[in-house]
């Protein structure tokens, strides 16, 4: 079993070098093929007033934007696994 090295940290702002899309790293994934993808949440609300979907991009397409990390405020009463009380289950 290999240990994954992720180049970018959660909360960093990255830019897609192909399209210019920018977003905050909210997820990281390693695939059996060795590819590493980053799930980026856009930082701007869409024209329709809704938050756009995340984009998952290969590590070869992204670069760091020199900005501060985006963090999350948590309290002791927050569950450690996130806000979803009953996460979906695989059958």
CNS distance restraints for C-alpha pairs under 8 A (distance, minus, plus):
assign (resid   4 and name CA) (resid  30 and name CA) 7.48 0.50 0.50
assign (resid   6 and name CA) (resid  28 and name CA) 7.80 0.50 0.50
assign (resid   6 and name CA) (resid  36 and name CA) 7.81 0.50 0.50
assign (resid   8 and name CA) (resid  12 and name CA) 6.81 0.50 0.50
assign (resid   8 and name CA) (resid  25 and name CA) 7.94 0.50 0.50
assign (resid   8 and name CA) (resid  64 and name CA) 7.71 0.50 0.50
assign (resid   9 and name CA) (resid  25 and name CA) 7.14 0.50 0.50
assign (resid  10 and name CA) (resid  24 and name CA) 7.73 0.50 0.50
assign (resid  10 and name CA) (resid  25 and name CA) 5.07 0.50 0.50
assign (resid  10 and name CA) (resid  26 and name CA) 5.87 0.50 0.50
assign (resid  10 and name CA) (resid  27 and name CA) 6.97 0.50 0.50
assign (resid  10 and name CA) (resid  28 and name CA) 7.90 0.50 0.50
assign (resid  11 and name CA) (resid  24 and name CA) 5.58 0.50 0.50
assign (resid  11 and name CA) (resid  25 and name CA) 5.09 0.50 0.50
assign (resid  11 and name CA) (resid  26 and name CA) 6.42 0.50 0.50
assign (resid  11 and name CA) (resid  69 and name CA) 5.06 0.50 0.50
assign (resid  11 and name CA) (resid  70 and name CA) 4.59 0.50 0.50
assign (resid  11 and name CA) (resid  71 and name CA) 6.09 0.50 0.50
assign (resid  12 and name CA) (resid  24 and name CA) 5.54 0.50 0.50
assign (resid  12 and name CA) (resid  25 and name CA) 5.54 0.50 0.50
assign (resid  12 and name CA) (resid  64 and name CA) 7.32 0.50 0.50
assign (resid  12 and name CA) (resid  65 and name CA) 7.81 0.50 0.50
assign (resid  12 and name CA) (resid  67 and name CA) 7.63 0.50 0.50
assign (resid  12 and name CA) (resid  68 and name CA) 7.23 0.50 0.50
assign (resid  12 and name CA) (resid  69 and name CA) 4.95 0.50 0.50
assign (resid  12 and name CA) (resid  70 and name CA) 6.41 0.50 0.50
assign (resid  13 and name CA) (resid  22 and name CA) 6.92 0.50 0.50
assign (resid  13 and name CA) (resid  23 and name CA) 5.51 0.50 0.50
assign (resid  13 and name CA) (resid  24 and name CA) 4.36 0.50 0.50
assign (resid  13 and name CA) (resid  25 and name CA) 6.30 0.50 0.50
assign (resid  13 and name CA) (resid  64 and name CA) 6.27 0.50 0.50
assign (resid  13 and name CA) (resid  65 and name CA) 5.54 0.50 0.50
assign (resid  13 and name CA) (resid  66 and name CA) 7.68 0.50 0.50
assign (resid  13 and name CA) (resid  67 and name CA) 6.77 0.50 0.50
assign (resid  13 and name CA) (resid  68 and name CA) 7.98 0.50 0.50
assign (resid  13 and name CA) (resid  69 and name CA) 7.12 0.50 0.50
assign (resid  13 and name CA) (resid  70 and name CA) 7.77 0.50 0.50
assign (resid  14 and name CA) (resid  22 and name CA) 5.70 0.50 0.50
assign (resid  14 and name CA) (resid  23 and name CA) 5.69 0.50 0.50
assign (resid  14 and name CA) (resid  24 and name CA) 6.28 0.50 0.50
assign (resid  14 and name CA) (resid  25 and name CA) 7.11 0.50 0.50
assign (resid  14 and name CA) (resid  40 and name CA) 7.66 0.50 0.50
assign (resid  14 and name CA) (resid  62 and name CA) 6.12 0.50 0.50
assign (resid  14 and name CA) (resid  63 and name CA) 5.46 0.50 0.50
assign (resid  14 and name CA) (resid  64 and name CA) 4.61 0.50 0.50
assign (resid  14 and name CA) (resid  65 and name CA) 5.30 0.50 0.50
assign (resid  15 and name CA) (resid  20 and name CA) 5.83 0.50 0.50
assign (resid  15 and name CA) (resid  21 and name CA) 5.57 0.50 0.50
assign (resid  15 and name CA) (resid  22 and name CA) 4.40 0.50 0.50
assign (resid  15 and name CA) (resid  23 and name CA) 6.69 0.50 0.50
assign (resid  15 and name CA) (resid  62 and name CA) 5.38 0.50 0.50
assign (resid  15 and name CA) (resid  63 and name CA) 5.41 0.50 0.50
assign (resid  15 and name CA) (resid  64 and name CA) 6.42 0.50 0.50
assign (resid  15 and name CA) (resid  65 and name CA) 6.42 0.50 0.50
assign (resid  16 and name CA) (resid  20 and name CA) 5.00 0.50 0.50
assign (resid  16 and name CA) (resid  21 and name CA) 5.16 0.50 0.50
assign (resid  16 and name CA) (resid  22 and name CA) 6.45 0.50 0.50
assign (resid  16 and name CA) (resid  57 and name CA) 7.66 0.50 0.50
assign (resid  16 and name CA) (resid  61 and name CA) 5.52 0.50 0.50
assign (resid  16 and name CA) (resid  62 and name CA) 4.56 0.50 0.50
assign (resid  16 and name CA) (resid  63 and name CA) 6.67 0.50 0.50
assign (resid  17 and name CA) (resid  21 and name CA) 7.89 0.50 0.50
assign (resid  17 and name CA) (resid  61 and name CA) 5.63 0.50 0.50
assign (resid  17 and name CA) (resid  62 and name CA) 5.74 0.50 0.50
assign (resid  17 and name CA) (resid  63 and name CA) 6.85 0.50 0.50
assign (resid  18 and name CA) (resid  61 and name CA) 6.77 0.50 0.50
assign (resid  21 and name CA) (resid  42 and name CA) 7.92 0.50 0.50
assign (resid  22 and name CA) (resid  40 and name CA) 7.59 0.50 0.50
assign (resid  22 and name CA) (resid  42 and name CA) 6.15 0.50 0.50
assign (resid  22 and name CA) (resid  43 and name CA) 7.31 0.50 0.50
assign (resid  23 and name CA) (resid  40 and name CA) 4.74 0.50 0.50
assign (resid  23 and name CA) (resid  41 and name CA) 4.85 0.50 0.50
assign (resid  23 and name CA) (resid  42 and name CA) 4.23 0.50 0.50
assign (resid  23 and name CA) (resid  43 and name CA) 5.68 0.50 0.50
assign (resid  24 and name CA) (resid  40 and name CA) 5.04 0.50 0.50
assign (resid  24 and name CA) (resid  41 and name CA) 5.17 0.50 0.50
assign (resid  24 and name CA) (resid  42 and name CA) 6.52 0.50 0.50
assign (resid  24 and name CA) (resid  43 and name CA) 6.95 0.50 0.50
assign (resid  24 and name CA) (resid  70 and name CA) 7.33 0.50 0.50
assign (resid  25 and name CA) (resid  38 and name CA) 6.34 0.50 0.50
assign (resid  25 and name CA) (resid  39 and name CA) 5.75 0.50 0.50
assign (resid  25 and name CA) (resid  40 and name CA) 4.74 0.50 0.50
assign (resid  25 and name CA) (resid  41 and name CA) 6.63 0.50 0.50
assign (resid  26 and name CA) (resid  38 and name CA) 7.65 0.50 0.50
assign (resid  26 and name CA) (resid  39 and name CA) 5.61 0.50 0.50
assign (resid  26 and name CA) (resid  40 and name CA) 5.82 0.50 0.50
assign (resid  26 and name CA) (resid  41 and name CA) 6.43 0.50 0.50
assign (resid  27 and name CA) (resid  38 and name CA) 5.82 0.50 0.50
assign (resid  27 and name CA) (resid  39 and name CA) 4.64 0.50 0.50
assign (resid  27 and name CA) (resid  40 and name CA) 7.14 0.50 0.50
assign (resid  28 and name CA) (resid  36 and name CA) 7.25 0.50 0.50
assign (resid  28 and name CA) (resid  37 and name CA) 5.87 0.50 0.50
assign (resid  28 and name CA) (resid  38 and name CA) 4.61 0.50 0.50
assign (resid  28 and name CA) (resid  39 and name CA) 6.00 0.50 0.50
assign (resid  29 and name CA) (resid  36 and name CA) 5.62 0.50 0.50
assign (resid  29 and name CA) (resid  37 and name CA) 5.20 0.50 0.50
assign (resid  29 and name CA) (resid  38 and name CA) 6.40 0.50 0.50
assign (resid  29 and name CA) (resid  39 and name CA) 7.96 0.50 0.50
assign (resid  30 and name CA) (resid  34 and name CA) 6.46 0.50 0.50
assign (resid  30 and name CA) (resid  35 and name CA) 5.90 0.50 0.50
assign (resid  30 and name CA) (resid  36 and name CA) 4.62 0.50 0.50
assign (resid  30 and name CA) (resid  37 and name CA) 6.60 0.50 0.50
assign (resid  31 and name CA) (resid  35 and name CA) 5.39 0.50 0.50
assign (resid  31 and name CA) (resid  36 and name CA) 6.46 0.50 0.50
assign (resid  35 and name CA) (resid  58 and name CA) 7.00 0.50 0.50
assign (resid  35 and name CA) (resid  59 and name CA) 7.70 0.50 0.50
assign (resid  36 and name CA) (resid  58 and name CA) 5.92 0.50 0.50
assign (resid  36 and name CA) (resid  59 and name CA) 5.71 0.50 0.50
assign (resid  37 and name CA) (resid  56 and name CA) 6.01 0.50 0.50
assign (resid  37 and name CA) (resid  57 and name CA) 5.22 0.50 0.50
assign (resid  37 and name CA) (resid  58 and name CA) 4.38 0.50 0.50
assign (resid  37 and name CA) (resid  59 and name CA) 5.56 0.50 0.50
assign (resid  38 and name CA) (resid  56 and name CA) 5.37 0.50 0.50
assign (resid  38 and name CA) (resid  57 and name CA) 5.44 0.50 0.50
assign (resid  38 and name CA) (resid  58 and name CA) 6.52 0.50 0.50
assign (resid  38 and name CA) (resid  59 and name CA) 6.72 0.50 0.50
assign (resid  39 and name CA) (resid  54 and name CA) 6.15 0.50 0.50
assign (resid  39 and name CA) (resid  55 and name CA) 5.63 0.50 0.50
assign (resid  39 and name CA) (resid  56 and name CA) 4.33 0.50 0.50
assign (resid  39 and name CA) (resid  57 and name CA) 6.66 0.50 0.50
assign (resid  40 and name CA) (resid  54 and name CA) 5.29 0.50 0.50
assign (resid  40 and name CA) (resid  55 and name CA) 5.27 0.50 0.50
assign (resid  40 and name CA) (resid  56 and name CA) 6.21 0.50 0.50
assign (resid  40 and name CA) (resid  57 and name CA) 7.72 0.50 0.50
assign (resid  41 and name CA) (resid  52 and name CA) 7.70 0.50 0.50
assign (resid  41 and name CA) (resid  53 and name CA) 6.95 0.50 0.50
assign (resid  41 and name CA) (resid  54 and name CA) 4.64 0.50 0.50
assign (resid  41 and name CA) (resid  55 and name CA) 6.79 0.50 0.50
assign (resid  42 and name CA) (resid  51 and name CA) 7.70 0.50 0.50
assign (resid  42 and name CA) (resid  52 and name CA) 6.54 0.50 0.50
assign (resid  42 and name CA) (resid  53 and name CA) 7.57 0.50 0.50
assign (resid  42 and name CA) (resid  54 and name CA) 6.63 0.50 0.50
assign (resid  44 and name CA) (resid  51 and name CA) 7.29 0.50 0.50
assign (resid  45 and name CA) (resid  49 and name CA) 5.83 0.50 0.50
assign (resid  45 and name CA) (resid  50 and name CA) 5.72 0.50 0.50
assign (resid  45 and name CA) (resid  51 and name CA) 4.91 0.50 0.50
assign (resid  45 and name CA) (resid  52 and name CA) 6.63 0.50 0.50
assign (resid  46 and name CA) (resid  50 and name CA) 5.39 0.50 0.50
assign (resid  46 and name CA) (resid  51 and name CA) 5.91 0.50 0.50
assign (resid  46 and name CA) (resid  52 and name CA) 5.96 0.50 0.50
assign (resid  57 and name CA) (resid  61 and name CA) 6.60 0.50 0.50
assign (resid  57 and name CA) (resid  62 and name CA) 7.23 0.50 0.50
assign (resid  58 and name CA) (resid  62 and name CA) 7.17 0.50 0.50
assign (resid  74 and name CA) (resid  78 and name CA) 6.28 0.50 0.50
assign (resid  78 and name CA) (resid  82 and name CA) 7.47 0.50 0.50
assign (resid  78 and name CA) (resid  83 and name CA) 7.36 0.50 0.50
assign (resid  79 and name CA) (resid  83 and name CA) 6.63 0.50 0.50
